[in-house]
Amino acid sequence: MDLRVPSGSFFTLIGLILLGMGAFAPHMGAAPLTTENVNLYSGAAMLVFGLFLLLMAWRATRLQKGSNP
């Protein structure tokens, strides 16, 4: 199994959770020294990274299947 699949799934899941918390409970995401919604921004970054890992894993399996006759 490609290591990008479980890693990508983990980052996608945690990103979705943080993105949801940032969108539906914005008062919980404020860090003590800033007014920015930290959960929203970090969740979006983790979601993008997780989806990128899953895309690269899918692309690698597709290329492996195409190269084998």
N, C-alpha and C positions, 0 to 999 in steps of 0.2 A: 504494500500500500504506500502510496505517495504521502510524504509527511505534510504536504500542503493541504490535503483534504481535511484532516482533523484540526489543523491549525486555522485554516480558513473558516471552518465551521464554528470553531470557538470564537474567533474574532467577530464573525458575522453575528452570532448569537448575543455576545456581550455588547456589540455595537447597537443592535436593535433594542436591547434592554435599556441602555443608557440614552439612546435617542428618544425612546418612549418616555423615560423619566424626565428628560429635558423638555420634551414637548408638552407633557400633561401635568408635570409638577415642577414648574420652573423655579419656584422658591426654594426647592431642595438642592438645586444645582449651583447656587451662588457660593463661591469660595469666600472665605472671610476677608480677603484683601482686595476683592474685585467685585464688580457688579455683573460680570459676564456669566452666562449660563454654561458652566463648565461641562455638565453632563451632555448637553446638546452637541457641543463642538467635539468633545472627545468621542462621543458615540458615533457621530458622523465620520470621523477619521477612522475609527476602528471598523465601521461597516464598509467603508471604501477599501481598506486594507484587506479585510476578510474576503470580500468579493473578488479582489484582485488575485489573492491566493487561490481561490476556487477556480477562477478563470484560467490561471496558469496550469493548475492541475488537470483541468478538463482538456486544455489544449495539448498538454504533454501526452495524455492517454490517446487523444485523437491522432496525434502524429505517430505514436508507436503503432497503433492499429493500421495506419496507412502505409507504414514502411514494411510491415511483415506481409508476405504474399499469402 
